[in-house]
Amino acid sequence: MRSSGPIQADRAVATTGGPLSGRRAPKIQLRHGEGDKHHLTSLQGLVALSLDALSSVAYGPEAIALVLVAAGSAAVGHTLPITLAIAALLILLVISYCQVIAAYPDGGGSYAVAKQSLGPKVSLLAAAALVVDYVLTVAVSLAAGAASLASAFPALGPHLLGACLVGLAVLTALNLYGIADSARVLALPTLLFIVSIVGIVVAGLARGHPAAVVGTAMPLPGYEALSVLLILKAFSSGCSALTGVEAIANGVPMFREPRVRHAQRTELMLGLLLGTMLVGIALLIRRDDVVPRANVTILAQLTAGAYGTGWLYYAANIIVTFALGLAANTSFGGLPVLMSLLAKDHRLPHLFALRSERPVHRYGVVAVAVLAAALLIAVDAETHRLIPLFAIGVFTGFTIAQAGLVRHWVRLRPPKWAGKALLNGVGAAATTVATLVLLTTKFTEGAWVILVAIPLLILLFTWVEGYYAKVGGALGLGRPQPVPRSPDPAARLVIVPLSPATAISALSERAISAALAIGGEVTAVIVSDAPGELDGLRAEWDRWTPGVGLKVLDGPSHTVVRPIVEYVRRQEADGRWIAAVIPGVQPPHPRYRVLHTQRDLLLAAALRDHTDAVVCFLPFRIPD
């Protein structure tokens, strides 16, 4: 929940006591992002966090068929039993992640489970695997969506990368505006996608035979026997349809109260929809003997078989394309929350834990966009170069989460713990097999990149954690500290840097007044490359009698910052405590900032970097 800041505290006082007691409290107008209504309901959570998993039906069953076809067209019929096995694994995962949601309501999924049950090293592995998977989800979804759109509109073929980057920019803007608001934007596309896929399954099964056949027949290889290894390879490829199942457990803090109940409902709805669509598509593939054909996807063939090749066929394909592009929104919902948890554990920069008013982890959203853009540019938005990497990260997370829950049940031993531990143990074994098969069969196709990226991320987390530990030691966190003492008044020196042009002005008057309020000796400092030409200014200063001395420093080569920094360092060397009150003009509009030198900001930065002075920046606001 959002922490109570001064505004919330003031509201509590206004409505519970004081002069308003006994009267109806005034209605407080909440700002955008305040209040529970800006968190997700179960349906909004399904929209915002589940489209990645749901849209995977566009390529999951096809991935199975593309592996099985190596054993001939008859082997493609085994897509159904393999899909049923994947659906069984889906049931295990959904139940498991419902347990994760209840046990770890602060989010984090496999990372939170590993941190508590398996130790810090395994939690780093889980976090690295999740980061890789989330970034790949964005890249794969956008690349697949762009490729699908280019199939309908060939003119876009040379501009796949540009289309991906435009889609990425749109999603980034939506999520910077607020996840609840982006959920509303995504509601219609998600609903249309679900209706389209369910309609394809229902209409296709209702027909005795396909309404139309699209694509060009191509020779099928049939050079490999249908072996256990081939079935395992098809199973692991089809498991790409399960990516995204964990996103809801990672994003629990974004749901409305009661968060656990809303998140669990969303997880169950996701499992029911995804399982129904996967099995329905596999039934159609087996019944109609659908095999891969040139220039079309298997889902497009099933669409033509259900709807024919009229306007419904084109509408369904466009909806699928749009859904694939928007599936990237899952990562924008889950990864910033995970990064905020890593930041709170001192494993990522603390700025990733900051939230804006909406509420949004904006730095996390920007990080997702930058990493995904870099990956898309690196592979030139080619989907086939990303697919081999896709499921490895998430299945590593699946395995860690379920193994951690086994340890959790064994340690706590709640009622019926043995059955829960057995369920999670079976799931962990199944996902371990899938992970190993993915790594061995996809290693030469690019999976080796994951074996490099994950250790590098673990090193990054470890380095950041070590740095924060060093900072904590230097700050003496957790250790008794001496009682603070005020510096000797005779040793205090407060300087007010001024320019010759504004030495006698309302700007300098406010700055000197602020310096006098601090106490100690106050000196106005001016830098000039021709100190002998300031006699008139000195005389005018004496007539003004501001009550402080005027110190003129020599500034050769028109330098201003360095002479003041050197002057402060000399004073510090003499044992003096230095404060600098730096006045600066604050224009009425940002567009006017370019008309000012920004010398005050440069001086403040230089004093912070090179001295131990207390730097006070005093803005002088110009009225509009």
C-alpha positions in Angstrom: 0.0 0.0 0.0 1.1 3.6 -0.5 2.8 5.0 2.6 1.0 7.7 4.4 2.6 11.0 3.6 1.9 14.5 5.0 -1.2 14.8 2.9 -2.8 11.6 4.2 -1.8 12.5 7.8 -3.5 15.9 7.5 -6.6 14.3 6.1 -6.7 11.9 9.1 -6.6 14.8 11.5 -9.3 16.7 9.6 -11.7 13.8 9.7 -11.2 12.4 13.2 -10.9 15.2 15.6 -10.0 18.9 16.2 -12.3 21.7 15.2 -14.3 19.4 12.9 -15.3 17.0 15.6 -19.1 16.5 15.7 -19.6 17.7 12.2 -19.6 16.0 8.8 -16.0 15.8 7.5 -15.5 17.7 4.3 -15.1 15.5 1.2 -11.5 15.4 0.2 -10.7 15.4 -3.5 -8.2 12.7 -4.1 -5.5 13.3 -6.6 -4.9 10.9 -9.5 -3.3 7.7 -8.1 -4.6 8.1 -4.6 -7.2 5.7 -3.3 -7.8 2.1 -3.9 -9.7 2.7 -7.1 -6.5 3.2 -8.9 -5.4 -0.3 -8.2 -6.5 -3.3 -10.2 -9.7 -5.4 -9.8 -9.5 -9.1 -10.8 -10.8 -8.4 -14.3 -8.4 -5.4 -14.8 -5.6 -7.7 -13.5 -6.5 -10.3 -16.2 -6.3 -7.5 -18.8 -3.1 -5.9 -17.6 -1.1 -8.9 -16.5 -2.4 -11.9 -18.5 -2.3 -11.0 -22.2 1.2 -12.4 -22.6 0.1 -15.9 -21.4 -3.2 -15.8 -23.3 -1.7 -14.6 -26.6 0.8 -17.5 -26.4 -1.9 -19.8 -27.9 -0.9 -18.1 -31.2 2.5 -19.8 -31.2 2.5 -22.5 -28.5 0.6 -25.3 -30.3 2.4 -24.4 -33.5 5.8 -24.8 -31.8 4.7 -28.3 -30.9 3.6 -29.1 -34.5 6.8 -27.7 -36.0 8.9 -30.1 -33.9 6.7 -33.2 -34.5 6.5 -32.7 -38.2 10.1 -33.8 -38.4 8.7 -37.3 -37.9 6.1 -36.9 -40.7 2.6 -35.5 -41.0 1.1 -38.4 -38.9 3.2 -37.4 -35.9 1.6 -34.0 -35.8 -1.5 -35.7 -34.4 0.5 -36.2 -31.1 0.1 -32.4 -30.6 -3.1 -33.2 -28.6 -1.6 -35.6 -25.9 1.4 -33.2 -25.5 -0.9 -30.3 -25.1 -2.9 -32.2 -22.5 0.4 -32.8 -20.6 1.1 -29.1 -20.9 -2.4 -28.3 -19.6 -1.8 -30.6 -16.7 1.4 -28.7 -15.9 -0.6 -25.5 -16.3 -3.0 -26.7 -13.6 -0.1 -27.4 -11.3 1.4 -24.0 -11.9 -1.9 -22.1 -11.4 -2.5 -23.9 -8.1 1.2 -23.3 -7.1 1.1 -19.6 -7.9 -2.2 -19.2 -6.0 -0.3 -20.6 -3.0 2.6 -18.2 -3.8 0.1 -15.2 -3.9 -1.2 -16.2 -0.4 2.2 -16.9 1.1 3.9 -13.8 -0.4 1.3 -11.0 -0.8 4.0 -8.4 -1.4 4.8 -9.8 -4.8 8.0 -11.0 -6.3 6.9 -14.5 -7.2 9.8 -17.0 -7.4 12.2 -14.3 -6.1 10.2 -13.8 -2.9 9.9 -17.6 -2.4 13.6 -18.3 -3.0 14.7 -15.4 -0.7 12.7 -16.8 2.2 13.0 -20.6 1.7 16.1 -21.3 -0.4 18.6 -18.6 0.6 20.1 -15.4 -0.9 22.1 -17.1 -3.7 19.1 -19.0 -5.1 17.0 -15.8 -4.9 19.5 -14.0 -7.0 19.2 -16.8 -9.6 15.4 -16.4 -9.5 15.6 -12.7 -9.9 18.0 -12.8 -12.8 15.9 -15.4 -14.6 12.7 -13.3 -14.2 14.4 -10.2 -15.4 15.6 -12.0 -18.6 12.2 -13.6 -19.1 10.3 -10.3 -18.7 12.6 -8.4 -21.2 12.3 -11.3 -23.7 8.6 -11.3 -23.3 8.5 -7.6 -24.5 10.8 -8.3 -27.4 9.2 -11.5 -28.6 5.7 -10.2 -28.3 6.4 -7.0 -30.3 8.5 -8.9 -32.8 5.9 -11.5 -33.4 3.1 -8.9 -33.6 5.1 -6.9 -36.2 5.9 -10.0 -38.2 2.2 -11.1 -38.2 1.1 -7.6 -39.3 3.7 -7.6 -42.1 2.2 -10.9 -43.3 -1.1 -9.1 -43.9 0.6 -5.9 -45.2 3.8 -6.8 -47.0 4.9 -3.2 -47.3 5.8 -3.2 -43.6 8.3 -6.0 -44.1 11.4 -3.8 -44.4 10.3 -1.7 -41.3 9.8 -4.4 -38.7 12.2 -2.9 -36.2 10.6 0.6 -36.6 7.1 -0.9 -36.0 8.4 -2.7 -32.9 10.0 0.5 -31.5 6.8 2.5 -32.2 4.7 -0.1 -30.4 7.2 -0.1 -27.5 7.0 3.7 -27.2 3.2 3.5 -27.0 3.2 0.8 -24.3 5.8 2.7 -22.3 3.7 5.9 -22.5 0.6 4.0 -21.3 2.3 2.4 -18.4 4.0 5.7 -17.3 0.5 7.2 -17.2 -0.6 4.4 -14.8 -1.1 0.6 -14.9 -4.8 0.9 -14.0 -5.3 3.3 -16.9 -3.4 1.1 -19.3 -5.7 -1.8 -18.2 -8.7 0.2 -19.3 -7.0 0.8 -22.7 -6.2 -2.9 -23.1 -9.7 -4.2 -22.0 -11.2 -4.2 -25.5 -8.3 -5.8 -27.3 -8.0 -8.5 -24.7 -11.8 -9.2 -24.8 -11.7 -9.3 -28.6 -8.8 -11.7 -28.6 -10.5 -14.1 -26.2 -13.7 -14.0 -28.2 -11.8 -14.6 -31.4 -9.9 -17.7 -30.1 -12.9 -19.2 -28.3 -15.0 -18.5 -31.5 -12.4 -20.3 -33.6 -12.5 -23.3 -31.3 -16.3 -23.5 -31.0 -17.0 -22.8 -34.7 -14.3 -25.1 -35.9 -15.5 -28.0 -33.7 -19.1 -27.4 -34.8 -18.2 -27.8 -38.4 -17.8 -31.3 -39.9 -14.8 -30.2 -42.0 -12.8 -27.0 -42.5 -14.7 -24.1 -44.2 -11.5 -23.2 -46.2 -7.9 -24.0 -46.5 -5.2 -21.3 -46.7 -1.5 -21.4 -47.3 0.7 -23.4 -49.7 1.4 -27.1 -49.2 5.0 -27.9 -48.7 6.9 -31.2 -48.6 7.1 -32.6 -45.1 10.5 -33.9 -44.0 9.7 -37.1 -42.1 13.5 -37.8 -41.6 13.3 -38.4 -37.9 11.7 -41.2 -35.9 9.1 -40.3 -33.3 11.2 -40.9 -30.2 11.0 -40.0 -26.6 13.6 -37.2 -27.2 11.5 -35.7 -30.0 8.4 -35.8 -27.8 10.3 -34.1 -25.0 11.6 -31.5 -27.4 8.0 -30.9 -28.6 6.8 -30.7 -25.0 9.5 -28.1 -24.1 8.8 -26.0 -27.2 5.0 -26.1 -26.4 5.8 -25.0 -22.9 6.4 -21.5 -24.4 2.6 -21.2 -24.1 3.0 -21.1 -20.3 5.2 -18.0 -20.2 3.4 -15.2 -18.3 1.6 -17.5 -15.8 3.9 -16.1 -13.0 3.2 -12.4 -13.8 0.2 -12.2 -11.5 2.1 -13.5 -8.5 4.8 -10.9 -9.2 2.3 -8.0 -9.4 0.1 -8.7 -6.3 0.8 -5.1 -4.8 -1.0 -3.6 -7.8 -4.4 -5.2 -6.9 -7.1 -3.7 -4.8 -7.8 -4.8 -1.3 -8.2 -7.7 -0.5 -5.2 -8.1 -2.8 -4.7 -11.8 -2.3 -8.3 -12.7 -3.2 -8.3 -10.5 -6.3 -4.9 -11.8 -7.5 -5.9 -15.5 -6.9 -9.2 -15.0 -8.9 -7.1 -13.5 -11.7 -4.7 -16.5 -11.7 -7.6 -18.9 -11.8 -9.3 -17.1 -14.6 -6.1 -17.1 -16.5 -5.6 -20.8 -16.0 -9.1 -21.6 -17.1 -9.0 -19.5 -20.3 -5.5 -20.5 -21.3 -6.1 -24.2 -20.7 -9.4 -24.2 -22.6 -7.9 -22.4 -25.6 -4.8 -24.6 -25.8 -6.7 -27.9 -25.7 -9.4 -26.6 -28.1 -6.8 -25.7 -30.7 -5.0 -29.0 -30.2 -8.3 -30.8 -30.8 -8.8 -28.9 -34.1 -5.2 -29.7 -35.2 -5.8 -33.4 -34.6 -9.3 -33.7 -36.0 -8.5 -31.7 -39.2 -5.0 -33.1 -39.7 -3.6 -29.6 -39.8 0.1 -29.5 -40.6 2.5 -26.5 -41.2 2.0 -24.8 -44.5 4.0 -22.1 -46.3 3.2 -18.4 -45.7 0.6 -19.0 -43.0 0.5 -19.9 -39.3 -1.3 -22.9 -38.0 -3.6 -20.5 -36.1 -4.4 -18.8 -39.4 -5.3 -22.2 -40.9 -7.6 -22.9 -38.0 -9.2 -19.5 -38.4 -9.9 -20.1 -42.1 -11.3 -23.5 -41.2 -13.7 -22.0 -38.7 -14.7 -18.7 -40.3 -13.8 -19.2 -44.0 -11.7 -16.5 -45.8 -14.2 -13.6 -45.5 -14.0 -10.5 -43.3 -14.0 -12.6 -40.1 -10.8 -14.3 -41.2 -9.0 -10.9 -41.7 -10.5 -9.4 -38.5 -9.4 -12.4 -36.4 -5.9 -12.2 -37.8 -5.6 -8.5 -37.1 -6.9 -9.0 -33.5 -4.3 -11.8 -33.0 -1.6 -9.4 -34.3 -2.7 -6.6 -32.0 -2.9 -9.0 -29.0 0.7 -10.2 -29.6 1.9 -6.7 -29.6 0.0 -5.7 -26.5 1.1 -8.9 -24.7 4.3 -7.1 -23.8 2.3 -5.1 -21.3 2.6 -8.1 -18.9 6.3 -7.2 -18.4 5.5 -3.6 -17.8 3.2 -4.7 -15.0 5.5 -7.3 -13.4 9.1 -6.3 -13.9 8.9 -2.8 -12.3 7.4 -4.4 -9.2 10.2 -7.1 -9.1 12.8 -4.4 -9.6 11.3 -2.4 -6.7 11.6 -5.5 -4.5 15.3 -5.9 -5.5 15.9 -2.2 -4.8 14.4 -2.6 -1.3 16.8 -5.5 -0.8 19.7 -3.3 -1.9 20.3 -5.4 -5.0 19.4 -2.7 -7.5 19.7 1.1 -7.3 17.2 2.5 -4.7 15.5 4.7 -7.3 13.7 1.6 -8.7 11.7 1.5 -5.4 10.3 5.0 -6.0 6.7 5.4 -7.1 4.9 8.3 -8.5 1.4 9.5 -7.6 -0.4 7.3 -10.1 1.1 4.9 -8.7 3.8 3.7 -11.1 7.4 2.5 -10.7 8.5 4.9 -13.4 12.1 4.0 -13.3 11.3 0.4 -13.7 9.0 1.0 -16.6 11.7 3.1 -18.4 14.3 0.3 -17.7 12.0 -2.3 -19.3 11.6 -0.1 -22.3 15.3 0.6 -22.7 16.4 -3.1 -22.3 13.7 -4.3 -24.7 14.6 -1.7 -27.3 18.3 -2.6 -27.0 17.4 -6.3 -27.5 15.1 -5.6 -30.5 17.8 -3.5 -32.1 20.5 -6.2 -31.5 18.4 -8.9 -33.3 16.8 -6.5 -35.8 13.4 -7.6 -34.5 13.7 -11.1 -35.9 11.4 -13.4 -33.9 13.2 -16.6 -34.7 16.4 -15.3 -33.0 14.5 -14.6 -29.8 12.3 -17.7 -29.5 15.1 -20.1 -28.4 15.7 -17.9 -25.4 12.1 -17.3 -24.5 11.0 -20.0 -22.1 14.2 -20.8 -20.3 14.1 -17.9 -17.9 10.5 -18.4 -16.9 10.9 -22.2 -16.4 13.9 -21.6 -14.2 11.6 -19.3 -12.1 8.8 -22.0 -12.1 11.3 -24.6 -10.8 12.7 -22.3 -8.1 9.2 -21.2 -6.9 7.9 -24.7 -6.6 11.0 -26.1 -4.9 10.9 -23.2 -2.5 7.3 -23.9 -1.7 8.2 -27.5 -0.9 10.7 -26.2 1.6 8.1 -23.8 2.9 5.6 -26.5 3.6 8.1 -28.8 5.2 9.4 -26.1 7.5 6.0 -24.7 8.6 4.0 -28.0 8.4 0.5 -26.3 8.2 -2.6 -28.5 7.9 -2.5 -30.8 4.8 1.1 -29.8 4.2 2.1 -33.1 2.8 -0.3 -33.0 -0.1 0.8 -29.4 -0.9 4.4 -30.4 -0.8 3.8 -33.4 -3.1 1.9 -31.2 -5.6 4.7 -28.6 -5.7 7.4 -31.3 -5.8 5.8 -32.9 -8.9 5.5 -29.5 -10.5 9.1 -28.7 -9.7 10.2 -32.0 -11.3 8.2 -31.4 -14.4 9.5 -27.9 -14.9 13.1 -29.0 -14.2 12.8 -31.6 -17.1 11.4 -28.9 -19.4 14.2 -26.5 -18.5 16.9 -29.1 -19.1 15.4 -30.1 -22.4 15.1 -26.5 -23.5 18.7 -25.8 -22.6 20.1 -28.9 -24.4 17.9 -28.7 -27.5 18.2 -25.0 -28.0 21.8 -24.4 -26.8 23.3 -24.0 -30.3 20.2 -21.9 -31.4 21.0 -19.1 -28.9 20.2 -20.5 -25.5 23.8 -20.1 -24.6 23.1 -16.3 -24.3 20.9 -17.1 -21.3 23.8 -18.9 -19.6 25.8 -15.7 -20.0 23.2 -13.1 -19.2 22.0 -14.7 -16.0 25.4 -14.9 -14.3 26.1 -11.3 -15.4 22.9 -10.2 -13.7 23.8 -12.1 -10.6 27.1 -10.3 -10.5 25.4 -7.0 -10.9 23.0 -7.7 -8.0 25.9 -8.8 -5.9 28.0 -5.7 -6.8 25.1 -3.3 -5.9 24.5 -5.1 -2.7 28.1 -4.9 -1.8 28.2 -1.2 -2.5 25.2 -0.5 -0.3 26.8 -2.6 2.5 29.9 -0.4 2.2 27.8 2.8 2.3 25.9 1.4 5.4 29.2 0.7 7.1 30.5 4.2 6.4 27.3 5.8 7.7 27.4 3.7 10.8 24.0 2.3 10.3 22.9 0.2 13.4 25.7 1.5 15.5 25.4 4.0 18.5 26.4 7.6 17.4 27.8 10.5 19.4 25.4 13.3 20.4 25.4 16.0 17.7 27.2 19.2 18.6 26.9 22.7 17.1 30.2 24.0 15.6 32.0 26.8 17.4 30.3 30.1 16.4 33.7 31.6 15.8 34.5 28.8 13.3 31.4 29.3 11.2 31.6 31.0 7.9 28.6 31.5 5.6 29.4 32.7 2.1 27.0 34.1 -0.4 28.3 33.9 -4.0 27.1 36.9 -6.1 27.8 38.2 -9.6 28.8 41.9 -10.0 25.7 42.6 -12.0 23.3 41.4 -9.2 25.5 42.3 -6.2 23.0 44.9 -5.1 19.6 43.7 -5.8 16.6 41.9 -4.3 18.3 38.6 -5.2 21.3 39.4 -3.0 19.2 40.9 -0.2 17.2 37.6 0.1 20.4 35.5 0.0 22.2 37.6 2.6 19.1 37.5 4.9 19.0 33.7 4.6 22.8 33.5 5.4 22.4 35.7 8.5 19.6 33.4 9.7 22.1 30.5 9.7 24.4 32.4 12.1 28.2 32.9 12.3 30.3 35.2 10.0 28.7 36.0 6.7 30.6 37.1 3.7 29.4 38.0 0.2 31.8 36.7 -2.5 32.3 38.1 -6.0 34.6 36.7 -8.7 36.1 39.1 -11.2 38.9 39.0 -13.8 39.5 42.7 -13.1 39.2 43.3 -9.4 40.6 46.8 -9.7 37.6 47.9 -11.8 35.2 47.2 -8.9 35.9 50.3 -6.9 32.5 51.7 -7.8 30.8 48.5 -6.7 32.6 48.6 -3.3 31.6 52.2 -2.7 28.0 51.4 -3.5 28.2 48.3 -1.2 29.4 50.5 1.6 26.5 52.9 1.1 24.0 50.0 1.1 25.4 48.7 4.4 24.0 45.2 4.3 25.9 44.3 7.5 28.2 41.7 5.8 31.6 42.0 4.2 32.3 41.8 0.5 35.1 39.5 -0.6 36.4 39.9 -4.2 38.2 36.9 -5.7 40.5 37.0 -8.7 39.0 35.0 -11.6 41.5 34.7 -14.4 40.2 33.5 -17.8 36.7 34.5 -16.8 36.4 31.5 -14.5 33.9 31.8 -11.6 33.4 28.3 -10.1 37.0 27.4 -9.5 38.1 30.5 -7.5 35.1 30.0 -5.1 35.8 26.3 -4.7 39.5 27.0 -3.9 38.5 29.8 -1.5 36.2 27.4 0.4 38.9 24.7 0.5 41.4 27.2 2.0 38.9 28.1 4.7 38.2 24.5 5.5 42.0 23.9 5.8 42.0 26.5 8.5 39.4 24.5 10.4 36.3 26.5 9.6 32.8 25.2 9.1 31.5 26.5 5.8 28.0 26.9 4.5 27.2 28.4 1.0 23.9 30.1 0.3 23.7 30.2 -3.5 20.9 32.3 -5.0 19.5 31.5 -8.4 16.8 33.0 -10.6 13.8 30.7 -11.1 12.0 31.7 -14.3 8.2 31.6 -14.5 8.3 28.9 -17.3 10.8 26.2 -18.1 11.2 27.6 -21.6 13.0 30.6 -20.1 15.7 28.6 -18.4 17.9 28.6 -21.5 18.1 32.4 -21.1 20.0 32.0 -17.8 23.6 30.9 -17.3 22.8 28.1 -14.8 26.1 29.1 -13.1 24.4 28.7 -9.7 23.7 25.0 -10.4 27.3 24.4 -11.6 28.7 26.1 -8.5 26.5 24.0 -6.2 27.5 20.8 -7.9 31.2 21.8 -7.7 31.0 22.6 -4.0 29.3 19.3 -3.3 31.9 17.3 -5.3 35.1 19.0 -4.0 34.4 20.4 -0.6 32.6 19.5 2.7 30.6 22.7 2.7 26.9 22.7 3.4 25.3 23.9 0.2 22.0 25.8 0.3 20.3 26.7 -3.0 17.9 29.6 -2.7 15.5 30.1 -5.6 14.4 33.6 -6.5 11.1 33.2 -8.4 10.2 35.6 -11.1 6.5 36.3 -11.2 4.5 35.3 -14.3 
